[in-house]
């Protein structure tokens, strides 16, 4: 129990560290933007001065051209000089234009980097919020089901990033049977109340009810009164058990739209051995809180004893 409470906030802390790091990166990017803007201002002032000088030279050239005499022997020399000045000015203007384009491109790249940093910050904040919400549900379930956890009937765990209530299969079903035991219905009543409380229809939360078996074929030795004895495969057995659990939860008030039944047969074992305790561990019903499609949550670390 102590280990769980210590380990539980880990994902939240990791997300917080990532959030702080991204905030620092954004601050550095903003500082770089301000430094670049100050440099841009100085450079633009220099360019403005050079343009003023160039404009003055152009005006001088125009005046010189206007003063040329078509009858003087220096006409060609004056024209050659004016042409050289014109070429020089053209080169200077081209260089200034290149510098301005380069500065605008650099500023555009920095602006894009800042936008990306802001987007990443928003994503991390949303992920942090989802992680905190799921961690709170984890703690609430752990507290609510403490007597059943201590009795070994239920485990609160996290598998593949999903919060899972692992209910002992032998508590709910007799060997090879698909109808719920009376002793197990009490536990399902408490689970139904918890699901109603934490997941009203407006929350959009969904739960996947998955039945698992230990690998041996199941049999319904007596069978319902309306049909003869039936032998079930692990797939059929777990599918029927999952449906039984879902139907009972719905009868207790859990919205049918928040539940999905699934069968895992014997292909998702927790215990890999053939010892009785391993087989008993694999005979279980898992009720998993599914992540939302809009913001897939990070895994919750830690488990209940």
N, C-alpha and C positions, 0 to 999 in steps of 0.2 A: 504493500500500500504506500509506504513512504517513498519507495523507488518510483512508483507511478506518478505521485504528485511532484517529485523532483524532475522527472523526465518529461512530464506533460507539456510545460511551456517551451520546450526546446525549439520546436518549429517556429513558435512565435518570436523567440529571441533571434533565431537565424534570420527570419524575415525582417526583424527590426534592424539587425546589422546591415543587411542588404539595403534597406531603406535609408539608413544613415549614410552609407557609402554613396548611394545615388544622389542624395541631397548634397553631399560634399562635392561630388563631380559636377552637379549643376551649378553650385556656387563658384567653383573654379572656372567653369565655362563662362559664367556671367562676368567674372573678373577679367578673363581674357577678352571678352567682348568690349568691356569698357576700355581696356588698354588699347585694343585695336582701333576703337573709335577715336581715342585721343591721337593715336598715330595717324589715322585717316584725316583728322582735322588739320594737322600740321602739313601733311602731304598735299591735301587739297589747297591749302593756302599757298604752298610753294608752286603748285601747278597754276593757280590763279595769277601769281606774280609772273610766271613764265609766259602765260597766255597774254598778259598785259604787255609784256616786252615784245612778244611776237606780233601783237596787234599794232604796236607802235612801229615795228619794222615794216609791216605790211603798208601802213600809211605812208611811211617814208618812201617805200618803193613806188607806191602809186603816184606820189608827188614827183618822184624822179621821172617816171614814165610820162607824166603830163608835161614836164618841162623839156622833153627831148625835142630837138629841132630836126626836122626831116632833111634839112639842107646842110647840117653840120657834118664834118668828117668823123666826129666821135659818136655818131648814132649807133653804129654796130657795137662799139665797146660798151656804151651805156646799156644796150639791150642784153649783151652777154652778161654784164654785171647783174642786171635785173633778173635774168634767168637763173643765175647762180643763187641769188638771194631767195628766189622763189622755191628752188629745189631744197635749199637748206631749211626754209620754213616748213615745207611739206614734210620733210623728215622729222623735224621737231614736233610738229603736230601729230604725226603718226605715233611717235614715241610716247607723247603725253596721253594719247588716246589708249594705247596699250596699257600704260600704267593705271589709268582709270578703270579699264575693263578688268584688270587683274585684281584691283582693290575690291571692286564690286563682287567678283567671283569669290574672293576670300571671305568677304562679309556674308555672302550667301551661304557658304559652307558652314561658317560659324553659327549662323541663324538656324540652319538645319540641325546642327548638333544640339543646340539648345532646345529645339522642338522635340528631338528624340529623347533628350534627357527628361523633359517634362512628361512625355508620354510614358516613359519607363517608371517615373515616380508615381504616376497615377495607377499604373498596373500593380506596382508593389504595394501601394496603399490599399487597393482593392483586395489583393491576395492576403495582406495582413488582416484586413477586416474579416474575410471569410475564415481564415485560420483561427482567429479569436472566437468567432461564432461557433465553429465546430468544436473547439477546445472546451467552450462553455457547455455545449450539449454533452460532450464526453463526461465532464465533471458532474453534470446534473444526473445523467444516467447512472454513473458510478455511485452517487449518493443515494439515489432512489432505490437502486437494486442491491444495496449493500447486504441485506439479510440473505438474498438469494445467491449473491456472489460468495459470501462466507460459507454458505451451505454447499457450494460447488455445483449449483444448478445452472448458473448463468455466468458467462464471462463477458466483460466489456473489453473489446480489443480493436486493433486497427489492422486491416489487411488490404494491401494494394491501394492504400490511400483512402480507404473507406472505413468509417466507424461501424463496427459490427457488434451486435448482441448475439453471442453464441449460446444457444439454449441446448441443454443436454437432451439428446434424442430419446434416451430411455425414460426421461421424465415425461415426455409427451406421448410416446407410442410404445405399445407392446411389440415384442419381436415379430417382424413380418406383417404387422397390422398397419392400416392407414387411417383408422378412426382414433381420435384423440382420447387419451386416458383422462379420467375424471381428476386425478391428482395433478395432471399437467395444465388443466384449464385454469386453475387459480393463478399460475405464473403468467399465462397468456392474458388474463384479466389485468394484471398489473402492467404488463407490457402495452396493452391496448390503451390504458389510461395515460401512460407516458407518451405514446405516439400522438394521442389526441392533444395532449398539453403542449408538446414541443413542435408539433407539425399541423397546425390548423390548415384548412384548404387554402387560405390566402397566402400561406408561406411558400407554396409551390414545392415543398420538399416531398421526395419520393423514397420509398423503401423497397428493397429487393429481398424477398423471402425465399431462401434457397435451402432445400433439404439435401442432406448428405447421408450416405450409408457406409458401412465398413467393408463392402466388397462382396459379401456373401449374398446369394439370391434370397429375396424375401418371399415369404409365402403367407397367404391369408388362410390359415388352416380351417377356419369355420366358414368364412365368407359371409357377406350379408345374407339376410334371409331370402332375398329374391334371386340369388344366383348360387351356383355350386362352388366348391372349393377351387381356389385360383392360385397359381404360382406366378409371382411377379419378378421381373428382372430388376436390377438396381435402379435403372432409369425409370421404370414404371412405378416402383415403390416410392422413390424420392419425389417424382412428379405428383403422385396422389397425396403424399404427406404435405408437400408445399401448398397444394390447393386446400387441403383440410385446414391448415393453419390460417391461410389468407381468409377463407370463408368464415372462420370463427372470429378472427379479428374484426372483420366487417360487421358481423352480427353484434359485436360489442360496441360499434359506433365509429370505428376507424374508417375514414373515407376510402371507398374502393379505388378511387382515382389515384390514391397515394401508395398503392400496393401493387407489386408485381410478383407472381409466383415463378420459381425456377427450380429445375432439377439438376443436380450435379452428379447423381449416381454415386460411384465410388472413385471418381476421377479428380477430386480435389481434397485429398487427405491431409489432415494435420499431423497425425502420427503415421510414420512409415513402417513401423514394425508390425508383427503379427501377435504381439502380446495382448492379453485381454484389455489392459488399460489403453493401448493404442487403438484397438478396435472400438472401444467405448467412446474414446475421444472423437473418432471419425463419425460416429452416429450422432448427428447434431442437426439443428435448424439454425441457420444464420439469418439475422434480420439486419441488413446493411443500409445505412444512410447513403443514398446515391449523391454524388456531386452534381451541382447544377451545370447546365450546358453553357451558361453565360460566363461563369468564372470557376473553372476547375480548381479545387482547393489543394493545397499541399498536404502530404501525409501527416497524420497525427502520430507522434511518437509516444511510446509508453503503453502499458497494458495493466488491466486490473488483475489481481492475484486470482 
